[in-house]
Amino acid sequence: MSTLKEIEAAILTLPPNEFQQLMQWFFDLDYQPWDEQIEKDIADGRLGDLAQEAISELEAGHFREI
């Protein structure tokens, strides 16, 4: 196994497209547990009230473009 310093040095030598692929992989890895928790909360019905509140606010015109 490589040391952190060796990994860092190797990352710095990556071509831009491979660096972007690595960044995307880290991003996906970082958010995976959060995504799984959201899916579980949806399946358990924990977000239904929040979703309905958001829909009601939208239908009432209480929103702004971002």
Phi and psi restraints in degrees (range 20) as a CNS / XPLOR table:
assign (resid 1 and name C) (resid 2 and name N)
       (resid 2 and name CA) (resid 2 and name C) 1.0 -82.6 20.0 2
assign (resid 2 and name N) (resid 2 and name CA)
       (resid 2 and name C) (resid 3 and name N) 1.0 156.5 20.0 2
assign (resid 2 and name C) (resid 3 and name N)
       (resid 3 and name CA) (resid 3 and name C) 1.0 -83.9 20.0 2
assign (resid 3 and name N) (resid 3 and name CA)
       (resid 3 and name C) (resid 4 and name N) 1.0 164.8 20.0 2
assign (resid 3 and name C) (resid 4 and name N)
       (resid 4 and name CA) (resid 4 and name C) 1.0 -58.6 20.0 2
assign (resid 4 and name N) (resid 4 and name CA)
       (resid 4 and name C) (resid 5 and name N) 1.0 -42.2 20.0 2
assign (resid 4 and name C) (resid 5 and name N)
       (resid 5 and name CA) (resid 5 and name C) 1.0 -60.8 20.0 2
assign (resid 5 and name N) (resid 5 and name CA)
       (resid 5 and name C) (resid 6 and name N) 1.0 -40.0 20.0 2
assign (resid 5 and name C) (resid 6 and name N)
       (resid 6 and name CA) (resid 6 and name C) 1.0 -67.0 20.0 2
assign (resid 6 and name N) (resid 6 and name CA)
       (resid 6 and name C) (resid 7 and name N) 1.0 -39.8 20.0 2
assign (resid 6 and name C) (resid 7 and name N)
       (resid 7 and name CA) (resid 7 and name C) 1.0 -65.0 20.0 2
assign (resid 7 and name N) (resid 7 and name CA)
       (resid 7 and name C) (resid 8 and name N) 1.0 -45.0 20.0 2
assign (resid 7 and name C) (resid 8 and name N)
       (resid 8 and name CA) (resid 8 and name C) 1.0 -58.2 20.0 2
assign (resid 8 and name N) (resid 8 and name CA)
       (resid 8 and name C) (resid 9 and name N) 1.0 -45.5 20.0 2
assign (resid 8 and name C) (resid 9 and name N)
       (resid 9 and name CA) (resid 9 and name C) 1.0 -62.6 20.0 2
assign (resid 9 and name N) (resid 9 and name CA)
       (resid 9 and name C) (resid 10 and name N) 1.0 -40.7 20.0 2
assign (resid 9 and name C) (resid 10 and name N)
       (resid 10 and name CA) (resid 10 and name C) 1.0 -65.6 20.0 2
assign (resid 10 and name N) (resid 10 and name CA)
       (resid 10 and name C) (resid 11 and name N) 1.0 -40.0 20.0 2
assign (resid 10 and name C) (resid 11 and name N)
       (resid 11 and name CA) (resid 11 and name C) 1.0 -60.2 20.0 2
assign (resid 11 and name N) (resid 11 and name CA)
       (resid 11 and name C) (resid 12 and name N) 1.0 -39.8 20.0 2
assign (resid 11 and name C) (resid 12 and name N)
       (resid 12 and name CA) (resid 12 and name C) 1.0 -65.9 20.0 2
assign (resid 12 and name N) (resid 12 and name CA)
       (resid 12 and name C) (resid 13 and name N) 1.0 -17.5 20.0 2
assign (resid 12 and name C) (resid 13 and name N)
       (resid 13 and name CA) (resid 13 and name C) 1.0 -95.1 20.0 2
assign (resid 13 and name N) (resid 13 and name CA)
       (resid 13 and name C) (resid 14 and name N) 1.0 -3.3 20.0 2
assign (resid 13 and name C) (resid 14 and name N)
       (resid 14 and name CA) (resid 14 and name C) 1.0 -67.3 20.0 2
assign (resid 14 and name N) (resid 14 and name CA)
       (resid 14 and name C) (resid 15 and name N) 1.0 143.2 20.0 2
assign (resid 14 and name C) (resid 15 and name N)
       (resid 15 and name CA) (resid 15 and name C) 1.0 -64.8 20.0 2
assign (resid 15 and name N) (resid 15 and name CA)
       (resid 15 and name C) (resid 16 and name N) 1.0 155.1 20.0 2
assign (resid 15 and name C) (resid 16 and name N)
       (resid 16 and name CA) (resid 16 and name C) 1.0 -52.3 20.0 2
assign (resid 16 and name N) (resid 16 and name CA)
       (resid 16 and name C) (resid 17 and name N) 1.0 -41.9 20.0 2
assign (resid 16 and name C) (resid 17 and name N)
       (resid 17 and name CA) (resid 17 and name C) 1.0 -67.8 20.0 2
assign (resid 17 and name N) (resid 17 and name CA)
       (resid 17 and name C) (resid 18 and name N) 1.0 -36.1 20.0 2
assign (resid 17 and name C) (resid 18 and name N)
       (resid 18 and name CA) (resid 18 and name C) 1.0 -72.6 20.0 2
assign (resid 18 and name N) (resid 18 and name CA)
       (resid 18 and name C) (resid 19 and name N) 1.0 -34.0 20.0 2
assign (resid 18 and name C) (resid 19 and name N)
       (resid 19 and name CA) (resid 19 and name C) 1.0 -62.0 20.0 2
assign (resid 19 and name N) (resid 19 and name CA)
       (resid 19 and name C) (resid 20 and name N) 1.0 -43.0 20.0 2
assign (resid 19 and name C) (resid 20 and name N)
       (resid 20 and name CA) (resid 20 and name C) 1.0 -62.7 20.0 2
assign (resid 20 and name N) (resid 20 and name CA)
       (resid 20 and name C) (resid 21 and name N) 1.0 -40.4 20.0 2
assign (resid 20 and name C) (resid 21 and name N)
       (resid 21 and name CA) (resid 21 and name C) 1.0 -63.0 20.0 2
assign (resid 21 and name N) (resid 21 and name CA)
       (resid 21 and name C) (resid 22 and name N) 1.0 -40.5 20.0 2
assign (resid 21 and name C) (resid 22 and name N)
       (resid 22 and name CA) (resid 22 and name C) 1.0 -64.6 20.0 2
assign (resid 22 and name N) (resid 22 and name CA)
       (resid 22 and name C) (resid 23 and name N) 1.0 -43.7 20.0 2
assign (resid 22 and name C) (resid 23 and name N)
       (resid 23 and name CA) (resid 23 and name C) 1.0 -60.7 20.0 2
assign (resid 23 and name N) (resid 23 and name CA)
       (resid 23 and name C) (resid 24 and name N) 1.0 -42.4 20.0 2
assign (resid 23 and name C) (resid 24 and name N)
       (resid 24 and name CA) (resid 24 and name C) 1.0 -64.1 20.0 2
assign (resid 24 and name N) (resid 24 and name CA)
       (resid 24 and name C) (resid 25 and name N) 1.0 -40.0 20.0 2
assign (resid 24 and name C) (resid 25 and name N)
       (resid 25 and name CA) (resid 25 and name C) 1.0 -61.6 20.0 2
assign (resid 25 and name N) (resid 25 and name CA)
       (resid 25 and name C) (resid 26 and name N) 1.0 -44.8 20.0 2
assign (resid 25 and name C) (resid 26 and name N)
       (resid 26 and name CA) (resid 26 and name C) 1.0 -62.9 20.0 2
assign (resid 26 and name N) (resid 26 and name CA)
       (resid 26 and name C) (resid 27 and name N) 1.0 -42.3 20.0 2
assign (resid 26 and name C) (resid 27 and name N)
       (resid 27 and name CA) (resid 27 and name C) 1.0 -59.3 20.0 2
assign (resid 27 and name N) (resid 27 and name CA)
       (resid 27 and name C) (resid 28 and name N) 1.0 -49.3 20.0 2
assign (resid 27 and name C) (resid 28 and name N)
       (resid 28 and name CA) (resid 28 and name C) 1.0 -62.1 20.0 2
assign (resid 28 and name N) (resid 28 and name CA)
       (resid 28 and name C) (resid 29 and name N) 1.0 -42.5 20.0 2
assign (resid 28 and name C) (resid 29 and name N)
       (resid 29 and name CA) (resid 29 and name C) 1.0 -62.3 20.0 2
assign (resid 29 and name N) (resid 29 and name CA)
       (resid 29 and name C) (resid 30 and name N) 1.0 -42.1 20.0 2
assign (resid 29 and name C) (resid 30 and name N)
       (resid 30 and name CA) (resid 30 and name C) 1.0 -65.9 20.0 2
assign (resid 30 and name N) (resid 30 and name CA)
       (resid 30 and name C) (resid 31 and name N) 1.0 -38.6 20.0 2
assign (resid 30 and name C) (resid 31 and name N)
       (resid 31 and name CA) (resid 31 and name C) 1.0 -89.9 20.0 2
assign (resid 31 and name N) (resid 31 and name CA)
       (resid 31 and name C) (resid 32 and name N) 1.0 -8.8 20.0 2
assign (resid 31 and name C) (resid 32 and name N)
       (resid 32 and name CA) (resid 32 and name C) 1.0 -55.8 20.0 2
assign (resid 32 and name N) (resid 32 and name CA)
       (resid 32 and name C) (resid 33 and name N) 1.0 -49.4 20.0 2
assign (resid 32 and name C) (resid 33 and name N)
       (resid 33 and name CA) (resid 33 and name C) 1.0 -61.8 20.0 2
assign (resid 33 and name N) (resid 33 and name CA)
       (resid 33 and name C) (resid 34 and name N) 1.0 -37.8 20.0 2
assign (resid 33 and name C) (resid 34 and name N)
       (resid 34 and name CA) (resid 34 and name C) 1.0 -65.1 20.0 2
assign (resid 34 and name N) (resid 34 and name CA)
       (resid 34 and name C) (resid 35 and name N) 1.0 -44.9 20.0 2
assign (resid 34 and name C) (resid 35 and name N)
       (resid 35 and name CA) (resid 35 and name C) 1.0 -60.0 20.0 2
assign (resid 35 and name N) (resid 35 and name CA)
       (resid 35 and name C) (resid 36 and name N) 1.0 -42.2 20.0 2
assign (resid 35 and name C) (resid 36 and name N)
       (resid 36 and name CA) (resid 36 and name C) 1.0 -63.4 20.0 2
assign (resid 36 and name N) (resid 36 and name CA)
       (resid 36 and name C) (resid 37 and name N) 1.0 -39.0 20.0 2
assign (resid 36 and name C) (resid 37 and name N)
       (resid 37 and name CA) (resid 37 and name C) 1.0 -67.2 20.0 2
assign (resid 37 and name N) (resid 37 and name CA)
       (resid 37 and name C) (resid 38 and name N) 1.0 -41.3 20.0 2
assign (resid 37 and name C) (resid 38 and name N)
       (resid 38 and name CA) (resid 38 and name C) 1.0 -61.1 20.0 2
assign (resid 38 and name N) (resid 38 and name CA)
       (resid 38 and name C) (resid 39 and name N) 1.0 -45.6 20.0 2
assign (resid 38 and name C) (resid 39 and name N)
       (resid 39 and name CA) (resid 39 and name C) 1.0 -60.0 20.0 2
assign (resid 39 and name N) (resid 39 and name CA)
       (resid 39 and name C) (resid 40 and name N) 1.0 -41.0 20.0 2
assign (resid 39 and name C) (resid 40 and name N)
       (resid 40 and name CA) (resid 40 and name C) 1.0 -65.2 20.0 2
assign (resid 40 and name N) (resid 40 and name CA)
       (resid 40 and name C) (resid 41 and name N) 1.0 -44.0 20.0 2
assign (resid 40 and name C) (resid 41 and name N)
       (resid 41 and name CA) (resid 41 and name C) 1.0 -62.1 20.0 2
assign (resid 41 and name N) (resid 41 and name CA)
       (resid 41 and name C) (resid 42 and name N) 1.0 -40.2 20.0 2
assign (resid 41 and name C) (resid 42 and name N)
       (resid 42 and name CA) (resid 42 and name C) 1.0 -63.5 20.0 2
assign (resid 42 and name N) (resid 42 and name CA)
       (resid 42 and name C) (resid 43 and name N) 1.0 -47.9 20.0 2
assign (resid 42 and name C) (resid 43 and name N)
       (resid 43 and name CA) (resid 43 and name C) 1.0 -61.4 20.0 2
assign (resid 43 and name N) (resid 43 and name CA)
       (resid 43 and name C) (resid 44 and name N) 1.0 -33.9 20.0 2
assign (resid 43 and name C) (resid 44 and name N)
       (resid 44 and name CA) (resid 44 and name C) 1.0 -83.2 20.0 2
assign (resid 44 and name N) (resid 44 and name CA)
       (resid 44 and name C) (resid 45 and name N) 1.0 -0.9 20.0 2
assign (resid 44 and name C) (resid 45 and name N)
       (resid 45 and name CA) (resid 45 and name C) 1.0 77.6 20.0 2
assign (resid 45 and name N) (resid 45 and name CA)
       (resid 45 and name C) (resid 46 and name N) 1.0 17.4 20.0 2
assign (resid 45 and name C) (resid 46 and name N)
       (resid 46 and name CA) (resid 46 and name C) 1.0 -78.4 20.0 2
assign (resid 46 and name N) (resid 46 and name CA)
       (resid 46 and name C) (resid 47 and name N) 1.0 -14.9 20.0 2
assign (resid 46 and name C) (resid 47 and name N)
       (resid 47 and name CA) (resid 47 and name C) 1.0 -107.8 20.0 2
assign (resid 47 and name N) (resid 47 and name CA)
       (resid 47 and name C) (resid 48 and name N) 1.0 -0.2 20.0 2
assign (resid 47 and name C) (resid 48 and name N)
       (resid 48 and name CA) (resid 48 and name C) 1.0 -58.3 20.0 2
assign (resid 48 and name N) (resid 48 and name CA)
       (resid 48 and name C) (resid 49 and name N) 1.0 -45.7 20.0 2
assign (resid 48 and name C) (resid 49 and name N)
       (resid 49 and name CA) (resid 49 and name C) 1.0 -64.3 20.0 2
assign (resid 49 and name N) (resid 49 and name CA)
       (resid 49 and name C) (resid 50 and name N) 1.0 -41.5 20.0 2
assign (resid 49 and name C) (resid 50 and name N)
       (resid 50 and name CA) (resid 50 and name C) 1.0 -65.1 20.0 2
assign (resid 50 and name N) (resid 50 and name CA)
       (resid 50 and name C) (resid 51 and name N) 1.0 -40.5 20.0 2
assign (resid 50 and name C) (resid 51 and name N)
       (resid 51 and name CA) (resid 51 and name C) 1.0 -63.4 20.0 2
assign (resid 51 and name N) (resid 51 and name CA)
       (resid 51 and name C) (resid 52 and name N) 1.0 -44.6 20.0 2
assign (resid 51 and name C) (resid 52 and name N)
       (resid 52 and name CA) (resid 52 and name C) 1.0 -64.2 20.0 2
assign (resid 52 and name N) (resid 52 and name CA)
       (resid 52 and name C) (resid 53 and name N) 1.0 -39.1 20.0 2
assign (resid 52 and name C) (resid 53 and name N)
       (resid 53 and name CA) (resid 53 and name C) 1.0 -62.6 20.0 2
assign (resid 53 and name N) (resid 53 and name CA)
       (resid 53 and name C) (resid 54 and name N) 1.0 -43.1 20.0 2
assign (resid 53 and name C) (resid 54 and name N)
       (resid 54 and name CA) (resid 54 and name C) 1.0 -64.1 20.0 2
assign (resid 54 and name N) (resid 54 and name CA)
       (resid 54 and name C) (resid 55 and name N) 1.0 -41.3 20.0 2
assign (resid 54 and name C) (resid 55 and name N)
       (resid 55 and name CA) (resid 55 and name C) 1.0 -64.0 20.0 2
assign (resid 55 and name N) (resid 55 and name CA)
       (resid 55 and name C) (resid 56 and name N) 1.0 -42.4 20.0 2
assign (resid 55 and name C) (resid 56 and name N)
       (resid 56 and name CA) (resid 56 and name C) 1.0 -62.3 20.0 2
assign (resid 56 and name N) (resid 56 and name CA)
       (resid 56 and name C) (resid 57 and name N) 1.0 -42.5 20.0 2
assign (resid 56 and name C) (resid 57 and name N)
       (resid 57 and name CA) (resid 57 and name C) 1.0 -63.9 20.0 2
assign (resid 57 and name N) (resid 57 and name CA)
       (resid 57 and name C) (resid 58 and name N) 1.0 -41.4 20.0 2
assign (resid 57 and name C) (resid 58 and name N)
       (resid 58 and name CA) (resid 58 and name C) 1.0 -63.3 20.0 2
assign (resid 58 and name N) (resid 58 and name CA)
       (resid 58 and name C) (resid 59 and name N) 1.0 -48.1 20.0 2
assign (resid 58 and name C) (resid 59 and name N)
       (resid 59 and name CA) (resid 59 and name C) 1.0 -62.6 20.0 2
assign (resid 59 and name N) (resid 59 and name CA)
       (resid 59 and name C) (resid 60 and name N) 1.0 -30.1 20.0 2
assign (resid 59 and name C) (resid 60 and name N)
       (resid 60 and name CA) (resid 60 and name C) 1.0 -81.3 20.0 2
assign (resid 60 and name N) (resid 60 and name CA)
       (resid 60 and name C) (resid 61 and name N) 1.0 -4.2 20.0 2
assign (resid 60 and name C) (resid 61 and name N)
       (resid 61 and name CA) (resid 61 and name C) 1.0 82.2 20.0 2
assign (resid 61 and name N) (resid 61 and name CA)
       (resid 61 and name C) (resid 62 and name N) 1.0 16.0 20.0 2
assign (resid 61 and name C) (resid 62 and name N)
       (resid 62 and name CA) (resid 62 and name C) 1.0 -93.1 20.0 2
assign (resid 62 and name N) (resid 62 and name CA)
       (resid 62 and name C) (resid 63 and name N) 1.0 73.7 20.0 2
assign (resid 62 and name C) (resid 63 and name N)
       (resid 63 and name CA) (resid 63 and name C) 1.0 -153.8 20.0 2
assign (resid 63 and name N) (resid 63 and name CA)
       (resid 63 and name C) (resid 64 and name N) 1.0 168.3 20.0 2
assign (resid 63 and name C) (resid 64 and name N)
       (resid 64 and name CA) (resid 64 and name C) 1.0 -140.8 20.0 2
assign (resid 64 and name N) (resid 64 and name CA)
       (resid 64 and name C) (resid 65 and name N) 1.0 147.7 20.0 2
assign (resid 64 and name C) (resid 65 and name N)
       (resid 65 and name CA) (resid 65 and name C) 1.0 -69.1 20.0 2
assign (resid 65 and name N) (resid 65 and name CA)
       (resid 65 and name C) (resid 66 and name N) 1.0 140.9 20.0 2
